[in-house]
C-alpha cells in the first residue's frame, strides 16, 4: 500500500488566491491570542505549534499564548477548539490528525468544521533504533517481525500517524508489530532510548539531537525520495528497501469555524507575511521540514485532496 501521491500534492494549488491584501490594516483579532496544540509537550506537534506561534507574534506584533490540550491522539484538543467557533483570537497548530481522526474514529468534527489558514510544510518520518540495536535496515525489522515480536512505540493514539504508518507497513509486508502506546513523540523517543521498545518513528525535528549524538540510528525514512539535507541524505527510503509505503505529514494552522471573512483575510495575510520571514525559514531549516506553504482556500483544496488519498491508502 502506497501513499506516494501524498508527497506529490505540493504540485496542487499555488500561493493562495484569497483576497487578503491589506487585511492586516483593517482587522484586529484582539490582544489576547491563543495557539492551541492538540498534543503533549515535547513532540513534533508541540515544537511546530510553539515555533509557528512565535513567528506569528513577529508579524502580528501581539503576544500569542500556547496551550497544550492533549488526549485521544488530538481528538480532545480539536474537540475543545470547536468551542471557539467564530472567534478570531484563537488558532490551532494542526497536522495530519485533522484528517485521519475523522476517517478512523467517531469524532464530532472534520477539517471542514474549521477555517484553514496555512499549510506550513511537510514533515516526513524516520524509523529509528538505538545505536546499539542489531537492526541496520527497515527490511531487517520487517523480517524480524515475521519470525518474532518486534516492539514499536506508537504515539498519538491508536489511530494517529504512527499507528497508520505501522499499519501500512504491516499490510504491505504481511507482518504484525507489538505496539506500545505513548502520548507524545518525545515519550516515544525516550522509550526507544530506554530499551522499552525496539523501534520508534520520529520527525527529524524531534530526534536530530539524538542522531547527532549517535544515540539513535535512522534505518529509513518513510517516503519515496530521500531528504536533501546533508544530515539526512544518507538515510535510505522505505521504497529503496522494498517496502512499498510512503507517508507525508503536513503541518499547518487553522482558525475556528464561522469566523468573519475579514478575520480569515487577516490571518491569511499574516500567514503570508510569516512565510516570507526569516523566522519561517529558520523553523523550516532547523526542523528539516519540506517547504510547501499554502494559504486559505488553497490549503482547503490540499486538505480535500489529502483526505481522498488517505481514504484510498486506508482502504476506506
Buried (B, 14 or more C-beta within 10 A) or exposed (E): BBBBBBBEBBEBBEEBEBEBEEBBEEBBBEEEBBBBBBBBBBBBBBBBBBBBBBBBBBBBEBEBEBBBBBBBBBBBBBBBBBEBBEBBBBBBBBBBBBBBBBBBEEBEBBBEBBBBBBBBBBBBBBBBBBEEBEBEBBBBBBBBBEEEEBBBBBBBBBBBBBBBBBBBBBBBBEBEBEBBBBBBBBBBBBBBBEEBBBBBBBBBBBBBEBBEEEBBBBBBBBBBBBBEBEEBEEBBBBBBBEBBBBBBBBBBBBBBBEBEEBBBBBBBBBBBBBBEBEBBEEBBEEBBBBEBBBBBBBBBBBBBBBBEBBEEBBEE
